[in-house]
Structure formats: structure tokens, C-alpha cells
């Protein structure tokens, strides 16, 4: 496995995909296999796991039960 130096690590943190990480490495004189690039990408961009439906609802906002005006502070059409 190719070892990333500090300079390449700073560049690698900017990669948005495994393929982009491979390209950045190549531009800096390194050859990373897809498996190595995938490993480094996961290390640099750890995933905490999927968001639950309850967590998604808590951050998404909005409502469908007719209480949005009272609970969300949104003006109804008649109160403009």
C-alpha cells in the first residue's frame, strides 16, 4: 500500500470521490490502485452510517398535519 505523505494528505482530503483521489495522487507522482484509493478515501471521509427516518424528519422541517402555521411559524395564505 502506498503511504501518503503530509503534503499529499492535505490534497487528498479535498477529493470528492475515490476516482478523484486516484487522479490527484497521479498528478503528484503516485499510483494508487482502486482498492488503496478506496481505503484512503474511507479513512479521510469516515461515514457515521445511515440517518434514521426520525433523524431525517427532525432536520427536514415542514409538516403535513395542518399544524404547520401554529408550529412552524409559517403564515397562512389569509395572514399575508
N, C-alpha and C positions, 0 to 999 in steps of 0.2 A: 504494500500500500504506500502510495506517495505521501510524504509528510509535508504538511503545509507550513510555510514559514510565516512570521508575523505580518509581513507585507502582503503576502498572498491571502492570508486570513482576512485582512481588512477588506480586500477586494472581494473575496468570496462571500462575505456577509451581505453584499449588495445583490447577489444573484437571486433572481425570482423563480428559477427553476433549475432542475438538475442539468438540463442541456445548456443553460446559460452559464452555470458553474463550470461545465466542461469547456465551454468556449473561452471564458475568462482565464482558466488555467492554461489553455493552449496559447492564448495571446501573451502569456507571461512565461512561456517556455516549459510548461509542464504538460504531461499527457496523463489524463485521468480516465480510467475505464468507467463505464456507466455505473458499475457497482460501487466503485470508490467514490465517484461524484455523488451518487445517491446517498451513500453513508455520510459523507461530509455535509451534504445539504440537510439531512435529517438532524445531524448534530448542531448545525448552525441555526436551524429553524425547527426547534422541537415543537411537537404538536401535543397539546394537552388532552386531546380527544374530542369527540363529537359533543356539540352543545345539545343539551336536552330540550325537549319541546317546551317545558316550563321556563327554562332559561331564555329561550328564544322569545317567548311571549313577553317575558319581563323586560326585554330590551327593545322589542319591536314597536311597542306602543300601539295606539289605536284600540278600538273596541267594536263589537258587533251586537251588544245587548241593549242599545238605545240609551245607555247611561253616559255616553261619551261627553255630552255637553256638561254634565254635572261633574264628572270625574276627571276629564282631561282638560278642562278649561277652554274647550273649543266653542266658539259662538255658534248658535243655531242660525239657520237662514233668516229667521224673523228678528234676530237681535243685532243685525249689522249696523 
